[in-house]
Amino acid sequence: MKSAVLALCAALLAPYQCATSKNERPLEDTAPKALWILSERFQKEGDGKARETTLQQIVEQYPGSRYAQRARSELGLPEPEGKEAKRNEAERAEAGEDFESDE
């Protein structure tokens, strides 16, 4: 009986343990950032094809991320149009994203 009560308490407290504050950067930024860093490494190693593939992956898989904006610029692709572009712009402004060097 004790173990059932403890399990129930743990389950009820789990959402509070996983909560994040509004000022924390979302974890979704981790994957595109890692890919961006990888693309920079490919560039330093002179592997342009791998860099291009990695940048394309950022654009396709994380189109709303700030790294996708940079990747599109590096690839010479146009910015998205319509609702998505406005939403992406609003998200970047809300997050206060000024591009800093990630190296």
Rosetta constraint file for C-alpha pairs under 8 A:
AtomPair CA 1 CA 5 HARMONIC 6.40 0.50
AtomPair CA 2 CA 6 HARMONIC 6.20 0.50
AtomPair CA 3 CA 7 HARMONIC 6.02 0.50
AtomPair CA 4 CA 8 HARMONIC 6.15 0.50
AtomPair CA 5 CA 9 HARMONIC 6.19 0.50
AtomPair CA 6 CA 10 HARMONIC 6.11 0.50
AtomPair CA 7 CA 11 HARMONIC 6.13 0.50
AtomPair CA 8 CA 12 HARMONIC 6.20 0.50
AtomPair CA 9 CA 13 HARMONIC 6.21 0.50
AtomPair CA 10 CA 14 HARMONIC 6.13 0.50
AtomPair CA 13 CA 17 HARMONIC 6.55 0.50
AtomPair CA 14 CA 18 HARMONIC 6.39 0.50
AtomPair CA 15 CA 19 HARMONIC 6.19 0.50
AtomPair CA 20 CA 24 HARMONIC 6.66 0.50
AtomPair CA 25 CA 29 HARMONIC 7.51 0.50
AtomPair CA 25 CA 95 HARMONIC 7.87 0.50
AtomPair CA 28 CA 32 HARMONIC 7.69 0.50
AtomPair CA 29 CA 33 HARMONIC 6.05 0.50
AtomPair CA 29 CA 65 HARMONIC 6.92 0.50
AtomPair CA 30 CA 34 HARMONIC 6.14 0.50
AtomPair CA 31 CA 35 HARMONIC 6.26 0.50
AtomPair CA 32 CA 36 HARMONIC 6.06 0.50
AtomPair CA 32 CA 58 HARMONIC 5.89 0.50
AtomPair CA 32 CA 62 HARMONIC 6.60 0.50
AtomPair CA 32 CA 65 HARMONIC 7.18 0.50
AtomPair CA 32 CA 67 HARMONIC 6.16 0.50
AtomPair CA 32 CA 68 HARMONIC 7.64 0.50
AtomPair CA 33 CA 37 HARMONIC 6.21 0.50
AtomPair CA 33 CA 67 HARMONIC 6.60 0.50
AtomPair CA 34 CA 38 HARMONIC 6.18 0.50
AtomPair CA 35 CA 39 HARMONIC 6.15 0.50
AtomPair CA 35 CA 54 HARMONIC 6.44 0.50
AtomPair CA 35 CA 55 HARMONIC 7.51 0.50
AtomPair CA 35 CA 58 HARMONIC 6.79 0.50
AtomPair CA 36 CA 40 HARMONIC 6.35 0.50
AtomPair CA 36 CA 54 HARMONIC 7.56 0.50
AtomPair CA 36 CA 55 HARMONIC 7.03 0.50
AtomPair CA 36 CA 58 HARMONIC 7.58 0.50
AtomPair CA 36 CA 67 HARMONIC 6.68 0.50
AtomPair CA 36 CA 71 HARMONIC 7.96 0.50
AtomPair CA 37 CA 41 HARMONIC 6.32 0.50
AtomPair CA 37 CA 102 HARMONIC 7.51 0.50
AtomPair CA 37 CA 103 HARMONIC 7.45 0.50
AtomPair CA 38 CA 42 HARMONIC 6.29 0.50
AtomPair CA 38 CA 51 HARMONIC 7.74 0.50
AtomPair CA 38 CA 54 HARMONIC 7.52 0.50
AtomPair CA 39 CA 43 HARMONIC 6.24 0.50
AtomPair CA 39 CA 50 HARMONIC 7.37 0.50
AtomPair CA 39 CA 51 HARMONIC 4.62 0.50
AtomPair CA 39 CA 52 HARMONIC 7.59 0.50
AtomPair CA 39 CA 54 HARMONIC 5.80 0.50
AtomPair CA 39 CA 55 HARMONIC 6.55 0.50
AtomPair CA 40 CA 44 HARMONIC 6.30 0.50
AtomPair CA 40 CA 51 HARMONIC 7.22 0.50
AtomPair CA 41 CA 45 HARMONIC 6.23 0.50
AtomPair CA 42 CA 46 HARMONIC 6.14 0.50
AtomPair CA 42 CA 47 HARMONIC 5.09 0.50
AtomPair CA 42 CA 48 HARMONIC 6.75 0.50
AtomPair CA 42 CA 50 HARMONIC 6.32 0.50
AtomPair CA 42 CA 51 HARMONIC 5.27 0.50
AtomPair CA 43 CA 47 HARMONIC 5.80 0.50
AtomPair CA 43 CA 48 HARMONIC 6.06 0.50
AtomPair CA 43 CA 51 HARMONIC 6.11 0.50
AtomPair CA 47 CA 51 HARMONIC 6.33 0.50
AtomPair CA 48 CA 52 HARMONIC 6.06 0.50
AtomPair CA 49 CA 53 HARMONIC 6.19 0.50
AtomPair CA 50 CA 54 HARMONIC 6.11 0.50
AtomPair CA 51 CA 55 HARMONIC 6.14 0.50
AtomPair CA 52 CA 56 HARMONIC 6.10 0.50
AtomPair CA 52 CA 75 HARMONIC 7.24 0.50
AtomPair CA 53 CA 57 HARMONIC 6.21 0.50
AtomPair CA 54 CA 58 HARMONIC 6.44 0.50
AtomPair CA 55 CA 59 HARMONIC 6.44 0.50
AtomPair CA 55 CA 68 HARMONIC 7.68 0.50
AtomPair CA 55 CA 71 HARMONIC 5.22 0.50
AtomPair CA 55 CA 72 HARMONIC 7.68 0.50
AtomPair CA 55 CA 75 HARMONIC 7.45 0.50
AtomPair CA 56 CA 60 HARMONIC 6.17 0.50
AtomPair CA 56 CA 71 HARMONIC 7.18 0.50
AtomPair CA 56 CA 72 HARMONIC 7.93 0.50
AtomPair CA 56 CA 75 HARMONIC 7.84 0.50
AtomPair CA 57 CA 61 HARMONIC 5.83 0.50
AtomPair CA 57 CA 62 HARMONIC 7.89 0.50
AtomPair CA 58 CA 62 HARMONIC 5.37 0.50
AtomPair CA 58 CA 63 HARMONIC 6.98 0.50
AtomPair CA 58 CA 67 HARMONIC 7.02 0.50
AtomPair CA 58 CA 68 HARMONIC 5.50 0.50
AtomPair CA 58 CA 71 HARMONIC 6.92 0.50
AtomPair CA 59 CA 63 HARMONIC 4.92 0.50
AtomPair CA 59 CA 67 HARMONIC 7.96 0.50
AtomPair CA 59 CA 68 HARMONIC 4.69 0.50
AtomPair CA 59 CA 69 HARMONIC 7.64 0.50
AtomPair CA 59 CA 71 HARMONIC 6.48 0.50
AtomPair CA 59 CA 72 HARMONIC 6.64 0.50
AtomPair CA 62 CA 68 HARMONIC 6.32 0.50
AtomPair CA 63 CA 68 HARMONIC 5.42 0.50
AtomPair CA 63 CA 69 HARMONIC 7.67 0.50
AtomPair CA 64 CA 68 HARMONIC 6.63 0.50
AtomPair CA 64 CA 69 HARMONIC 7.81 0.50
AtomPair CA 64 CA 84 HARMONIC 7.83 0.50
AtomPair CA 64 CA 88 HARMONIC 5.33 0.50
AtomPair CA 65 CA 69 HARMONIC 6.86 0.50
AtomPair CA 65 CA 88 HARMONIC 7.51 0.50
AtomPair CA 66 CA 70 HARMONIC 6.61 0.50
AtomPair CA 66 CA 92 HARMONIC 6.95 0.50
AtomPair CA 66 CA 97 HARMONIC 7.73 0.50
AtomPair CA 67 CA 71 HARMONIC 5.99 0.50
AtomPair CA 68 CA 72 HARMONIC 5.96 0.50
AtomPair CA 69 CA 73 HARMONIC 6.33 0.50
AtomPair CA 69 CA 79 HARMONIC 7.25 0.50
AtomPair CA 70 CA 74 HARMONIC 6.22 0.50
AtomPair CA 71 CA 75 HARMONIC 6.06 0.50
AtomPair CA 72 CA 76 HARMONIC 5.89 0.50
AtomPair CA 72 CA 77 HARMONIC 4.80 0.50
AtomPair CA 72 CA 78 HARMONIC 6.71 0.50
AtomPair CA 72 CA 79 HARMONIC 7.00 0.50
AtomPair CA 73 CA 77 HARMONIC 6.06 0.50
AtomPair CA 73 CA 78 HARMONIC 7.51 0.50
AtomPair CA 79 CA 85 HARMONIC 7.14 0.50
AtomPair CA 80 CA 84 HARMONIC 6.58 0.50
AtomPair CA 80 CA 85 HARMONIC 5.13 0.50
AtomPair CA 81 CA 85 HARMONIC 5.16 0.50
AtomPair CA 81 CA 86 HARMONIC 7.85 0.50
AtomPair CA 82 CA 86 HARMONIC 6.56 0.50
AtomPair CA 83 CA 87 HARMONIC 6.00 0.50
AtomPair CA 84 CA 88 HARMONIC 5.96 0.50
AtomPair CA 85 CA 89 HARMONIC 6.08 0.50
AtomPair CA 86 CA 90 HARMONIC 6.08 0.50
AtomPair CA 87 CA 91 HARMONIC 6.06 0.50
AtomPair CA 88 CA 92 HARMONIC 6.18 0.50
AtomPair CA 89 CA 93 HARMONIC 6.18 0.50
AtomPair CA 90 CA 94 HARMONIC 5.97 0.50
AtomPair CA 91 CA 95 HARMONIC 6.11 0.50
AtomPair CA 92 CA 96 HARMONIC 6.16 0.50
AtomPair CA 92 CA 97 HARMONIC 5.33 0.50
AtomPair CA 93 CA 97 HARMONIC 6.18 0.50
